[in-house]
Amino acid sequence: QVQVVESGGGLVQAGGSLRLSCHASGVIYSINSMAWYRQAPGKQRELVAAITNGGSTNYGDSVKGRFTISMDDATSTVYLETNSLRADDTAVYYCYAEGVVLLGEHHGLNYWGKGILVTVSS
């Protein structure tokens, strides 16, 4: 019923930028929050950035000042502007939609995207 699909990943040189997008599709009434996580080879999945439907944001320490998260409630889309990319930003980036309420439903569920690869070459 709900699909979460990321786009915008790829290969970029160190110091460069990428804009990641994530769209949650379905007959969605509301989403409580959306977030980006990432997982590098051999490491645990970590929070990159999160945003609530009220606009409150939270960032992982390693990306503060370099990444910006934004959300378009009308289209259930979250964006991640990544700047000053470093080799250690290389990871699979996952989108997470929390508290997704479908039209006509009364409870929210959480969904993960399949992830997209961001590779930063040094």
N, C-alpha and C positions, 0 to 999 in steps of 0.2 A: 504493500500500500504506500509506503514511503521509501523513496530512494534518495540517497545522499551521494552526490557525484562531484568529485573534485576535478579541477582543470587548471592549466597554467604552469605546470611543472616543466622541468627540462634541465638543460646544461647551461651554466652561466659562469663567467669568469669571476674570480674573487674581486670584490669591490663593486660588482654589478647589482642589478635589481631584477626582481620577478614579482608579478602580481598573480597570486593564487586566488581562485574562485571556487566556491562550493555552493551548490544549489540543492535544496531539499524539495523534491517533487511529490505531489500528492494533493489531495483536497485538504489542505492544512488550514486550521482555524487560527492556531497560534503556536509559537515556539518560545520557550522560556529563555533559552540561551543557545549560542553556537560557539564552537571553539575549534582551534587547530592544535593538534598534537603532532609530535614527530618521533620517529624511532630510527636511530642510526644503527649500523651493523654492530652487533654485540652489546648494544646498550638497551636500557629500558625505555619504554615510551614515556615521553615527557610533555608537559603542557607548554605550548608556545604562546598562545594568547586565547582569551575568551572574551565574549561580549554578551551582555544580557539584552533582552528586548527593550530595556529602559536606557540602554546606552552605556552602562557601567562596563569598564574594561579591566582586564587583568593580564599581566604579561610575565613570562618566564624571565628570570634575571638575565640570562644570556642574550636576550633579544631586545631588552628595554632600550629605547632610543633609536633602534634600527628598524623594527617592524611596527606596523600599524594595522589593527584589525578594525573592520567596519561591517555593518550589517544593514541590509535593505529588507525591512520587515515585509514590505509589500510583495516582494518576489522570493522571500525565504532564501536569500542568498547572503553569504558571508564572504568577505574579501580579506586577503592578507597581503599588504604591501610590504615587501621585503627589500631592504636597502643595505648597502655596505656588507654584502654577503661574504662570508668567510668559508674556508674549507670545512670547518667543523659545523657548518649549517647543513652539510650534506646529510640527507636522511629521506625516508619516506614520510610524507606529510599526510596526516589523516584529519578529516573533518568529522566533527561530532555535533550532533543536534540533540539537545537535551530538553525534555518536556514538550515533545511535539504532540499537540492535540489536533486530531482530525475533526473536520466539520461533523457535528452531530454526536461526537464522543464527549466523554466527561473526564477522561484520564489521559495523562501524557505518557509517552514512551520515548525511549532514547535510541538513537541510530548512529551508526558509524559508516563512513564512506570506506571505499576499498583502498584508498591511499594513492598518492602520486609521488613520483621520485623527483627530488631536487638534488642536482649534483653541482657542486661549486668547485671549479678547477683552480688550483693555485699557481 
